[in-house]
């Protein structure tokens, strides 16, 4: 009797594919988390480690053009060579330091410009009517439908000495000789602000869209004028959008290569250009890798500030 | 209490010679082709708790927002305490508003939310602190002053919104559906709290609501609005017991309405011939002999009795119980009259039916009747 009961209690074996599906269903959260983690590991962390490794190597006439980190000698002894020369070289040479500072100056200024122009635009879109809103949002996204490179070339055509803007101004008699715009820092600012503006506007829009419109009315009702309401109510409440937008502009703008190369020519030094030159013209992979690592650190720090800010904000709410 | 005192406590009941706090004269608001508020006149007196009652889109909120200064007036004028408001922006008006969504600043604590309005007036810090403290005590939220709005319950948020609007001691407090976001039980409780607070602070309230029960229990006077116009203005008793039109009689409470013709109209009584029966009203009404008119009778004012023989005469009719709705404290009976019309009758269940059987039930032959004072004469 007892044996019979245990036999009944023993579950029947299901077919294999059903068992796998059941497992997946049971652990679906794990599966969903694993996929992006694996992706980041494979395509972000692994290349980063390779770059970090190269930055600790020395230039060599070989293929690839740097010394190996781990070498086995004949008698089975493993030697690890780690060289910090590349970093000391970068930090000692004024060229690199100045280029980093110039990059930061350009990206910070561009971020501020994007914020100054993007904030009112985002606000206007949020406040626009049900017909205008999707059209305006579409217009913000529209430039992405054309190649980024093509759009930068278009700016070259606009800004050149014999370009559209100068030709129009000359024809109108506003100026006697062309204004030099292309291959100046001004052109780089135009290019960066133009390119990264959507990355400022969209997070700001998403943030402002959630704001309760009656908050402004409540502030006015309590005796606050529009400017005061903006600084006391709207600005603090849109801070998460501002931080997100600024990071989305600041980070890629700092490492920007195409815009300073095409619009700035040789006159505007940005770290992206230096990195490219070291890598392809000088074939100095270890220094190029070190430049990239320092750049990464420069970008990670503001990221951490952002994380800290976000953590604090979510703690409060 | 002398007669004089009564008059000054409730100036709205005897407005002759009294100065209204708010004067709305011929105010119109149009959005394109749509007229939201259509040429309305209204006087609100100091100390009133005035309710604007109406369905959605009737213009009640628009009128409130014009008082607050959020909407411009297309025609007519609004005067508050003798000052014409047409050129006064919202931030300079002696009004404060409690929003339907409460519109509390989510990044500020309860304390800071309440202090915000006082800070705008550049009031000294120590005084702000005292006033915030006092108002928090009034709404019983002293222990929550450091919390953020999202850490509060709906009822607490509602009280913060009220405190924030009251702390500036406005001449006029505007409340947009102040209780709509609360659940039913809390709403009933808060209703009385709100009226008590208003009495304590003595500020004039204008409340917009779509809930007639809320309006009835809160208001000193109320206005029933429809399609941008006032249908009737009066005390809750006036509106309920003496509605002027079919719309008001039907909108506030429920009413059995039937068509009739005036057959007798003298100083002390009126007689109306209807399809149901002859209706006799024991007081004079200004109606025209022979004119078409509507008679309304409230369900709770009708007596319902089991009948052996059909009722004959004025103010009574007979029929069959077609449906019964048992609500516990009362029951609704749907009585089908011989002409096919269905009359609603509500009756309190004063006796406990020990046999689990109600006195009057489905398919019973019943007579209905009402007092000669009960029937209401309504125009369309």
Interface residues (C-beta under 8 A of the other chain):
Chain A: X212 X214 X215 X217 X218 X219 X220 X221 X222 X223 X224 X225 X228 X232 X233 X236 X237 X316 X317
Chain B: X68 X69 X70 X89 X90 X91 X92 X95 X96 X97 X99 X101 X103 X104 X105 X106 X107 X116 X117 X120 X121 X148 X150 X164 X165 X168
